Structures are given as C-alpha cells and as structure tokens.
Amino acid sequence: MARQQSHPSGPPPLPAVQRLSVKYAKRGRMRFASHRDIARAVERGVRRAELPVAHSAGFSPHPKISYAGGAPTGAASEAEFLEISLTAPLDPLAVQVRLNEALPDGIDVIEVADLAAALAPRLEASEWEVVLPGVAPAEAARAVEAFLVAPHAEVDRLTSNGVRRLDTRAGVVALDLDRRAATEGELGCAILRMVVRHLTPAVRPEDILAAFRAMCGLEPSSPAVVTRLAQGPLGSDIAADGRDAADMTAEAPRPDGRDAAKGQVMATRLDAEDATLATAASVSAYEQLPRGAERPDEVGCARGPDERERPNARNRAKQRRAG
C-alpha cells in the first residue's frame, strides 16, 4: 500500500511584503558569542519587539532572517549585516528603535534600510583592527614587511572536513601598522589595520597572525583583540585611516608586481547617496561609519576584551613579587 504524503495543517504562512537590511554592532562581551548564539538572540529580540516577521512553510516554520558572513567568535564588530522579511510594512527607523530596545546589551542596531528603496550592501571586503599585546611596533612592522613581499603565505586551518590549507596573502588588499602604535610607545602593543577581501574559504585575521607566527615567530603575549571596523564594496575612492589610494599602493605592493591596493581600497558607504558623499574627501575609518554608529573606544593594551583592566607584564611581575 502506497504511503500517503502528509501535509502541514493550518493556514499557509503570510507572504513577505517588505525586506529590510539591518546593520548592527557586536560589542563588549558579545564578541565571545558564536554566530549561532547571535542568531538566537536576534530571533528572541524580533519576537520581543513584536515585529511581523515572515516564516517559511513546512512542518517547522522558521523566521525569514538571513545573515551575511559573521565575524568569528572572539572578534568584535562595528559592521555586521542581516536581512529580515516582514509580512507588514514598517518604518525602518521604528524597526531600529524597537530592535535596540529588545536586543541584549552588546548587540546594537546601527542602521535599518528598506531594500525596496536602497540597494543591498555589496560585502566584498572587511577592514579590521588587530591589537597585539606585548608586541613592539618595530617587531610588528618587520612582520608586516615580510608578509607583504612574500609571494604566498600559506597556513593550515582545521575545519569540519579536516585540515585545509589556504593562502592568506591572496586575501590581503592592504596591511599596515596603525600610527598610534608608532607614536605612542607607552601603549605597550602593536596595532594593525588590514583590509581583507572576502574569499572562499574566508581569510580571517587569525589566519594572517598564524602566517606571521610561521614566517617571523611573532607571538602576542595574550590573545589578539580583533575588531571589524567596516564592511562593504571594494573601490578606489575611500582610503583607510585617512590616506589616499596612492599611499596605500606604496605601502602594500604585490609580490608579483601587480598593485594590491590599486582600485581596491574599501568604500564603507553602502548606499549610493553615502558613497557620493564619501568621495568628496578622505576621512578616517571611524568617520566612514554610517550615521548612527558610535565610535568605538580608543584601543589600548591596558584593556582586555571584557573591558576590564589587563595588567601588563611589568605589573604582573610586581604582583608576583608582592605575593
């Protein structure tokens, strides 16, 4: 006897009539939340905000919320993106306010855009800030120079399908030492800025640090503090950290003779109006963040990822002698 195919009972789900792009930040202790934890927190926040989210059909309906490539666990971010479908149209600004009231501390909605009136963001590259505790700026500068002139910088990454080898050099568009690290020696650390192209598999800051370790033996005294500052399309009009494309070109030559940064410096404005405004002048990466974004606290090696005071090596030695 043929088995009858069962169907879900009840009315079909309401169709989606509006799609919203949500840009949010992952700050403070939420940097230690995994992508799955973030997704669960967002779904709870959507329910608490009483947003009319659309659901998939079938026996196990799921809210129609999709996520772009999230920052890895342990990394903070000022530019994460998700897309949500609604069964009733709402004002994007009202959605931003309701979500911010419903989401936990550390997940902050920066901007909400209606995709019927704006283009979906093209996420082609990310700009990262990497703080290396206990690493002298001069030592970091040597590692950066060795990395940029190398034709390849391969590392092994353990994945669910086993160990996979990837070339980190292929993903780096620009890499340099932050000016604060060179001028403020009292920080006791090195601060790197890097623009990394989105590849498959993705090249992460931790992979680049693994390449540093293999090539130059560079090792921070404690885990690096990683923050994604911006995410968007690659373009030639905006330069990271207030410099123009020519400066980035001079500092990050490709080993094969091709310019790594020529026409490849990331524009962090994601809609057409903001992109037009951004081309008028070169501004810092913080100032390029869309309206509503809060400038992250200035990074110093005295601060740990959980925002508490982190004693440096000298203070730790004093504490051991006192004990």
VOPAGU-2260 file (C-alpha; in pm, 1 decimal, decimal comma):
REM VOPAGU-2260
SITE   aa  ch    i         X         Y         Z
SITE  MET   A    0       0,0       0,0       0,0
SITE  ALA   A    1     144,0     333,5    -100,1
SITE  ARG   A    2     231,1     562,3     186,3
SITE  GLN   A    3      24,2     878,1     185,1
SITE  GLN   A    4     216,1    1203,2     193,8
SITE  SER   A    5     111,0    1419,0     485,1
SITE  HIS   A    6      87,3    1795,6     469,1
SITE  PRO   A    7     116,3    2059,5     738,2
SITE  SER   A    8    -213,0    2150,7     896,2
SITE  GLY   A    9    -328,7    2507,9     937,9
SITE  PRO   A   10    -325,3    2808,7     709,8
SITE  PRO   A   11     -21,5    2885,0     495,6
SITE  PRO   A   12     220,8    3149,9     626,0
SITE  LEU   A   13     162,1    3511,0     528,4
SITE  PRO   A   14     373,6    3629,8     235,9
SITE  ALA   A   15     662,1    3869,6     286,4
SITE  VAL   A   16     586,0    4223,0     168,0
SITE  GLN   A   17     897,5    4404,2     291,2
SITE  ARG   A   18    1266,9    4319,8     313,7
SITE  LEU   A   19    1491,6    4513,2     549,5
SITE  SER   A   20    1871,0    4525,1     568,6
SITE  VAL   A   21    1988,7    4560,9     927,8
SITE  LYS   A   22    2340,1    4674,0    1015,3
SITE  TYR   A   23    2438,6    4601,9    1373,6
SITE  ALA   A   24    2743,2    4601,3    1600,2
SITE  LYS   A   25    2876,2    4324,7    1822,2
SITE  ARG   A   26    3047,9    4484,6    2118,7
SITE  GLY   A   27    3180,7    4414,3    2466,9
SITE  ARG   A   28    3124,3    4063,7    2597,2
SITE  MET   A   29    2910,9    3976,8    2294,1
SITE  ARG   A   30    3235,9    3936,1    2099,5
SITE  PHE   A   31    3259,3    3592,9    2264,4
SITE  ALA   A   32    2914,8    3485,8    2135,8
SITE  SER   A   33    2913,7    3244,2    1843,5
SITE  HIS   A   34    2719,6    3308,3    1525,0
SITE  ARG   A   35    2451,4    3063,8    1640,3
SITE  ASP   A   36    2419,4    3244,6    1973,5
SITE  ILE   A   37    2383,1    3577,2    1791,3
SITE  ALA   A   38    2112,8    3429,2    1566,4
SITE  ARG   A   39    1917,0    3300,4    1865,6
SITE  ALA   A   40    1945,6    3638,5    2040,2
SITE  VAL   A   41    1821,8    3817,1    1727,5
SITE  GLU   A   42    1522,9    3583,7    1692,6
SITE  ARG   A   43    1428,8    3643,4    2056,1
SITE  GLY   A   44    1471,0    4017,5    2002,9
SITE  VAL   A   45    1243,3    4009,0    1697,4
SITE  ARG   A   46     974,5    3832,1    1899,5
SITE  ARG   A   47    1010,2    4074,7    2192,4
SITE  ALA   A   48     991,6    4369,9    1953,1
SITE  GLU   A   49     671,4    4216,7    1808,3
SITE  LEU   A   50     787,1    4256,7    1451,6
SITE  PRO   A   51     565,4    4083,5    1189,9
SITE  VAL   A   52     843,3    3860,1    1064,1
SITE  ALA   A   53     765,2    3625,0     775,3
SITE  HIS   A   54     810,4    3250,0     824,1
SITE  SER   A   55     896,9    2965,1     594,3
SITE  ALA   A   56     639,8    2699,7     505,6
SITE  GLY   A   57     650,3    2335,7     615,4
SITE  PHE   A   58     629,9    2140,1     937,9
SITE  SER   A   59     898,5    2350,5    1111,0
SITE  PRO   A   60     846,2    2713,9    1012,6
SITE  HIS   A   61    1148,2    2937,3    1066,5
SITE  PRO   A   62    1163,9    3316,0    1067,2
SITE  LYS   A   63    1296,8    3453,6     740,4
SITE  ILE   A   64    1615,7    3610,0     875,4
SITE  SER   A   65    1938,6    3564,2     681,1
SITE  TYR   A   66    2287,7    3662,6     787,8
SITE  ALA   A   67    2592,4    3775,5     593,4
SITE  GLY   A   68    2930,7    3628,9     686,7
SITE  GLY   A   69    2959,9    3698,3    1057,9
SITE  ALA   A   70    3270,4    3796,0    1248,9
SITE  PRO   A   71    3439,5    3493,9    1410,1
SITE  THR   A   72    3384,4    3413,0    1775,5
SITE  GLY   A   73    3607,7    3632,3    1989,7
SITE  ALA   A   74    3605,8    3924,3    1745,6
SITE  ALA   A   75    3403,9    4242,4    1794,4
SITE  SER   A   76    3245,1    4418,6    1501,3
SITE  GLU   A   77    3104,2    4755,5    1404,2
SITE  ALA   A   78    2961,1    4627,4    1075,4
SITE  GLU   A   79    2753,8    4309,0    1083,7
SITE  PHE   A   80    2458,5    4261,3     847,0
SITE  LEU   A   81    2136,6    4062,3     841,1
SITE  GLU   A   82    1823,6    4067,4     626,6
SITE  ILE   A   83    1474,4    4025,6     764,9
SITE  SER   A   84    1144,7    3977,3     578,6
SITE  LEU   A   85     821,3    4120,7     720,1
SITE  THR   A   86     456,2    4042,6     645,5
SITE  ALA   A   87     352,7    4406,1     702,2
SITE  PRO   A   88     544,6    4720,8     603,6
SITE  LEU   A   89     707,6    4917,0     884,9
SITE  ASP   A   90     913,5    5233,0     906,1
SITE  PRO   A   91    1284,6    5130,8     913,4
SITE  LEU   A   92    1360,8    5386,0    1185,4
SITE  ALA   A   93    1082,7    5242,7    1404,0
SITE  VAL   A   94    1223,6    4892,3    1349,1
SITE  GLN   A   95    1567,4    5014,9    1458,6
SITE  VAL   A   96    1427,7    5163,4    1780,8
SITE  ARG   A   97    1219,4    4856,3    1864,7
SITE  LEU   A   98    1504,9    4616,7    1798,3
SITE  ASN   A   99    1750,9    4816,9    2008,4
SITE  GLU   A  100    1508,1    4806,3    2299,9
SITE  ALA   A  101    1461,0    4429,9    2265,0
SITE  LEU   A  102    1814,6    4306,9    2191,6
SITE  PRO   A  103    2064,1    4228,0    2469,3
SITE  ASP   A  104    2347,7    4463,4    2564,0
SITE  GLY   A  105    2632,1    4438,9    2318,0
SITE  ILE   A  106    2414,0    4392,6    2008,1
SITE  ASP   A  107    2340,6    4743,9    1883,7
SITE  VAL   A  108    2144,1    4818,8    1568,1
SITE  ILE   A  109    2322,1    5094,5    1374,0
SITE  GLU   A  110    2106,4    5128,5    1065,4
SITE  VAL   A  111    1796,3    4973,9     905,8
SITE  ALA   A  112    1725,6    5019,3     534,0
SITE  ASP   A  113    1428,2    4917,3     319,5
SITE  LEU   A  114    1567,0    4711,4      31,0
SITE  ALA   A  115    1284,0    4833,3    -192,5
SITE  ALA   A  116    1428,9    5184,4    -173,5
SITE  ALA   A  117    1801,2    5107,0    -138,2
SITE  LEU   A  118    2045,4    4864,5    -289,7
SITE  ALA   A  119    2150,2    4564,9     -87,6
SITE  PRO   A  120    2501,8    4615,7      52,5
SITE  ARG   A  121    2783,3    4459,3    -151,3
SITE  LEU   A  122    3003,2    4293,6     107,5
SITE  GLU   A  123    3326,7    4234,6     -81,4
SITE  ALA   A  124    3587,3    4315,0     184,9
SITE  SER   A  125    3629,8    4399,1     551,7
SITE  GLU   A  126    3853,3    4640,9     735,7
SITE  TRP   A  127    3992,7    4500,2    1060,5
SITE  GLU   A  128    4178,8    4642,4    1357,4
SITE  VAL   A  129    4404,2    4393,1    1536,0
SITE  VAL   A  130    4568,9    4481,5    1868,3
SITE  LEU   A  131    4874,7    4268,3    1950,8
SITE  PRO   A  132    4950,0    4288,4    2326,0
SITE  GLY   A  133    5316,4    4266,2    2420,8
SITE  VAL   A  134    5439,2    4313,8    2063,3
SITE  ALA   A  135    5668,3    4608,0    1991,6
SITE  PRO   A  136    5565,3    4823,6    1694,1
SITE  ALA   A  137    5905,2    4773,0    1531,6
SITE  GLU   A  138    5869,2    4395,2    1554,8
SITE  ALA   A  139    5520,1    4412,2    1403,5
SITE  ALA   A  140    5645,8    4640,2    1124,0
SITE  ARG   A  141    5909,6    4381,9    1028,5
SITE  ALA   A  142    5646,6    4108,0    1019,5
SITE  VAL   A  143    5418,1    4322,2     802,6
SITE  GLU   A  144    5700,6    4395,7     559,9
SITE  ALA   A  145    5795,2    4028,2     533,3
SITE  PHE   A  146    5432,3    3932,3     476,3
SITE  LEU   A  147    5372,2    4189,8     202,7
SITE  VAL   A  148    5679,7    4094,7      -2,2
SITE  ALA   A  149    5611,1    3719,6      21,0
SITE  PRO   A  150    5454,4    3564,3    -291,5
SITE  HIS   A  151    5245,1    3333,5     -74,2
SITE  ALA   A  152    5168,2    3293,1     295,7
SITE  GLU   A  153    5000,6    2956,8     342,2
SITE  VAL   A  154    4860,8    2833,5     671,0
SITE  ASP   A  155    4664,6    2525,5     776,0
SITE  ARG   A  156    4319,0    2564,1     927,8
SITE  LEU   A  157    4127,2    2286,3    1099,3
SITE  THR   A  158    3774,1    2266,4     956,2
SITE  SER   A  159    3484,1    2024,5     992,8
SITE  ASN   A  160    3615,2    1848,5     680,7
SITE  GLY   A  161    3967,9    1819,6     812,5
SITE  VAL   A  162    4278,6    2035,0     776,2
SITE  ARG   A  163    4259,1    2281,4     489,3
SITE  ARG   A  164    4543,6    2492,7     352,5
SITE  LEU   A  165    4479,2    2849,2     240,6
SITE  ASP   A  166    4692,8    3132,5     109,8
SITE  THR   A  167    4642,2    3431,7     340,1
SITE  ARG   A  168    4844,2    3663,9     115,3
SITE  ALA   A  169    4587,3    3630,5    -162,5
SITE  GLY   A  170    4315,2    3783,1      54,2
SITE  VAL   A  171    4501,7    4087,0     188,7
SITE  VAL   A  172    4434,5    4409,9      -3,0
SITE  ALA   A  173    4609,6    4646,7     240,7
SITE  LEU   A  174    4802,7    4596,0     563,0
SITE  ASP   A  175    4994,8    4842,9     774,1
SITE  LEU   A  176    5084,3    4948,6    1126,2
SITE  ASP   A  177    4843,8    5190,8    1292,0
SITE  ARG   A  178    5000,4    5531,6    1350,5
SITE  ARG   A  179    4908,3    5521,7    1719,4
SITE  ALA   A  180    5133,0    5222,6    1771,5
SITE  ALA   A  181    5426,9    5403,0    1613,2
SITE  THR   A  182    5384,8    5728,7    1807,1
SITE  GLU   A  183    5253,7    5614,6    2144,5
SITE  GLY   A  184    5510,7    5369,8    2273,2
SITE  GLU   A  185    5352,4    5366,3    2618,0
SITE  LEU   A  186    5069,0    5151,9    2481,2
SITE  GLY   A  187    5299,1    4850,1    2500,6
SITE  CYS   A  188    5145,3    4687,5    2195,2
SITE  ALA   A  189    5121,2    4698,5    1817,8
SITE  ILE   A  190    4800,7    4786,3    1635,9
SITE  LEU   A  191    4746,0    4663,4    1280,9
SITE  ARG   A  192    4494,2    4780,7    1023,9
SITE  MET   A  193    4411,1    4547,0     738,5
SITE  VAL   A  194    4166,5    4530,5     450,3
SITE  VAL   A  195    4087,3    4168,9     365,0
SITE  ARG   A  196    3895,7    4058,5      57,9
SITE  HIS   A  197    3610,8    3812,4     110,3
SITE  LEU   A  198    3722,8    3483,4     -41,6
SITE  THR   A  199    3615,4    3121,1     -19,6
SITE  PRO   A  200    3739,2    2993,7     216,5
SITE  ALA   A  201    3744,9    3320,6     410,2
SITE  VAL   A  202    4080,3    3463,1     519,3
SITE  ARG   A  203    4047,8    3575,4     881,1
SITE  PRO   A  204    4274,9    3796,4    1088,9
SITE  GLU   A  205    4368,7    3493,3    1297,2
SITE  ASP   A  206    4496,3    3324,6     978,3
SITE  ILE   A  207    4714,4    3626,5     899,9
SITE  LEU   A  208    4853,0    3617,2    1254,8
SITE  ALA   A  209    4927,1    3246,0    1206,8
SITE  ALA   A  210    5123,3    3339,6     893,8
SITE  PHE   A  211    5316,1    3599,8    1097,1
SITE  ARG   A  212    5397,7    3334,8    1354,6
SITE  ALA   A  213    5522,5    3090,4    1090,4
SITE  MET   A  214    5723,4    3348,8     896,5
SITE  CYS   A  215    5869,0    3567,3    1171,5
SITE  GLY   A  216    5793,7    3397,7    1503,2
SITE  LEU   A  217    5571,8    3690,6    1605,1
SITE  GLU   A  218    5358,9    3591,3    1904,8
SITE  PRO   A  219    5146,1    3827,1    2120,9
SITE  SER   A  220    5174,9    3791,7    2499,6
SITE  SER   A  221    4796,2    3735,2    2515,3
SITE  PRO   A  222    4525,1    3675,5    2253,7
SITE  ALA   A  223    4490,4    3949,1    1995,5
SITE  VAL   A  224    4194,8    4186,9    2025,2
SITE  VAL   A  225    4021,5    4184,8    1686,6
SITE  THR   A  226    3753,6    4430,0    1571,8
SITE  ARG   A  227    3585,7    4457,8    1233,6
SITE  LEU   A  228    3561,6    4833,5    1167,4
SITE  ALA   A  229    3380,7    4831,3     833,7
SITE  GLN   A  230    3246,2    4600,4     567,8
SITE  GLY   A  231    3143,0    4684,4     214,5
SITE  PRO   A  232    3240,9    4704,0    -153,5
SITE  LEU   A  233    3591,5    4744,0    -286,9
SITE  GLY   A  234    3651,5    5078,4    -456,9
SITE  SER   A  235    3918,9    5334,7    -530,1
SITE  ASP   A  236    3762,9    5643,4    -371,2
SITE  ILE   A  237    3796,3    5581,3       1,9
SITE  ALA   A  238    4123,5    5513,2     182,1
SITE  ALA   A  239    4161,4    5355,2     520,6
SITE  ASP   A  240    4282,6    5570,0     810,2
SITE  GLY   A  241    4258,8    5894,9     619,0
SITE  ARG   A  242    4513,3    5822,5     346,9
SITE  ASP   A  243    4463,9    5821,1     -27,5
SITE  ALA   A  244    4492,6    5521,2    -255,6
SITE  ALA   A  245    4841,0    5618,2    -372,8
SITE  ASP   A  246    4976,7    5599,4     -17,9
SITE  MET   A  247    4824,9    5254,4      34,4
SITE  THR   A  248    4965,1    5143,2    -300,2
SITE  ALA   A  249    5316,0    5242,0    -199,7
SITE  GLU   A  250    5297,0    5055,4     130,3
SITE  ALA   A  251    5138,8    4732,1       9,7
SITE  PRO   A  252    5296,3    4619,6    -319,8
SITE  ARG   A  253    5204,0    4283,1    -461,3
SITE  PRO   A  254    5497,1    4038,9    -481,1
SITE  ASP   A  255    5413,5    3959,2    -842,4
SITE  GLY   A  256    5449,5    4323,6    -944,4
SITE  ARG   A  257    5077,6    4397,4    -950,8
SITE  ASP   A  258    4941,7    4662,8    -719,0
SITE  ALA   A  259    4739,1    4510,5    -438,7
SITE  ALA   A  260    4560,5    4829,6    -349,6
SITE  LYS   A  261    4517,2    4989,4    -692,6
SITE  GLY   A  262    4146,3    5043,3    -730,4
SITE  GLN   A  263    4092,0    4809,2    -437,1
SITE  VAL   A  264    4062,1    5031,1    -129,1
SITE  MET   A  265    3737,4    4965,1      50,1
SITE  ALA   A  266    3449,9    5210,9      36,8
SITE  THR   A  267    3247,3    5163,7     351,2
SITE  ARG   A  268    2942,5    5362,3     248,3
SITE  LEU   A  269    2688,6    5108,9     131,1
SITE  ASP   A  270    2417,8    5313,3     -36,7
SITE  ALA   A  271    2454,5    5538,3    -339,0
SITE  GLU   A  272    2397,1    5868,0    -157,4
SITE  ASP   A  273    2653,4    5798,5     112,9
SITE  ALA   A  274    2904,0    5671,5    -144,0
SITE  THR   A  275    2875,7    6000,3    -334,8
SITE  LEU   A  276    2935,0    6198,7     -17,3
SITE  ALA   A  277    3228,9    5981,5      80,4
SITE  THR   A  278    3418,7    6051,6    -240,5
SITE  ALA   A  279    3446,2    6421,7    -152,7
SITE  ALA   A  280    3726,8    6373,1      97,0
SITE  SER   A  281    3939,8    6108,6     260,7
SITE  VAL   A  282    3830,8    6057,1     619,7
SITE  SER   A  283    3925,8    5815,8     892,8
SITE  ALA   A  284    3775,2    5468,8     906,4
SITE  TYR   A  285    3575,6    5564,6    1214,6
SITE  GLU   A  286    3425,4    5867,6    1039,6
SITE  GLN   A  287    3324,5    5649,3     744,8
SITE  LEU   A  288    3082,9    5451,6     962,8
SITE  PRO   A  289    2720,9    5524,0     862,5
SITE  ARG   A  290    2510,8    5767,1    1060,4
SITE  GLY   A  291    2402,1    5634,3    1396,2
SITE  ALA   A  292    2720,4    5436,6    1459,3
SITE  GLU   A  293    2902,8    5507,6    1778,7
SITE  ARG   A  294    3279,2    5548,0    1761,1
SITE  PRO   A  295    3444,8    5254,4    1939,1
SITE  ASP   A  296    3650,8    5328,8    2246,0
SITE  GLU   A  297    4015,2    5400,1    2174,1
SITE  VAL   A  298    4203,7    5074,9    2185,3
SITE  GLY   A  299    4484,6    5035,5    2432,9
SITE  CYS   A  300    4669,7    4729,2    2550,5
SITE  ALA   A  301    4568,5    4804,9    2906,7
SITE  ARG   A  302    4216,1    4696,8    2817,3
SITE  GLY   A  303    4112,9    4339,1    2768,3
SITE  PRO   A  304    3824,3    4215,1    2551,0
SITE  ASP   A  305    3592,7    4216,0    2853,2
SITE  GLU   A  306    3669,3    4589,2    2912,0
SITE  ARG   A  307    3843,3    4522,4    3242,8
SITE  GLU   A  308    4192,7    4639,2    3328,9
SITE  ARG   A  309    4452,7    4399,2    3195,9
SITE  PRO   A  310    4784,6    4420,0    3382,6
SITE  ASN   A  311    5089,6    4441,7    3165,1
SITE  ALA   A  312    5396,7    4224,3    3208,7
SITE  ARG   A  313    5562,7    4469,7    3449,1
SITE  ASN   A  314    5255,1    4485,7    3673,0
SITE  ARG   A  315    5225,7    4106,7    3673,6
SITE  ALA   A  316    5587,3    4078,1    3787,3
SITE  LYS   A  317    5518,6    4324,4    4069,7
SITE  GLN   A  318    5214,1    4125,2    4175,6
SITE  ARG   A  319    5416,1    3801,9    4184,7
SITE  ARG   A  320    5688,1    3963,9    4396,2
SITE  ALA   A  321    5428,9    4111,3    4632,7
SITE  GLY   A  322    5261,7    3772,9    4671,2
